[in-house]
Amino acid sequence: MGTKNSLPMAELRAMLAQLGCVDVKTYVQSGNAVFATKLGVAALTKGIEDALEQYMGRPIATTLRTLKQLQAIVDGNPFADVATNPSFLCVTFLSDAPTKAELAPLHAQDWGPELFQVAGKEIYSWYPNGQGKSALAGALGKLALRGTVTTRNWNTVLKLLALLG
């Protein structure tokens, strides 16, 4: 949720439980939660965003992935052979698959030794020297993408998957 949208994780768990979610678990103070629900994605997204807006006093967009989708993201890691530090491997989760035009700035140059690959509604990125001074990370952050965009490092992705296990 970002630092400007601070929400106690106990409050997030309570919101999700009120929506009928069960086995709700949150991961650190990150805005990440895993749970089971019978609600469809559209109804769940609306319910979560409405509850967050009521609590925060302004709209807060969310990004959801199912267990099956998250497992496919982990299994589909294109940089498994080169990403030696999971803190430097990231996945950017998008609500809408990016268009060629939106991605044009990324494809316009060689980012070596940094790497990225788009896979549907995710962008994998590998920063062998970290993200701090990364030109690729800066370019990703400036992309004019539609919808909701949020990035997590590989450690977080794996922890969320483990919480679902």
Secondary structure, DSSP 8 states (H G I E B T S, - for coil): --GGG---HHHHHHHHHHTT-EEEEEETTTTEEEEE-SS-HHHHHHHHHHHHHHHHSS--------HHHHHHHHHT-TTTTT---GGGEEEEEESS---HHHHHHHHTS--TT-EEEEETTEEEEE-TT-STT-HHHHHHHH---SS-EEEEEHHHHHHHHHHH-
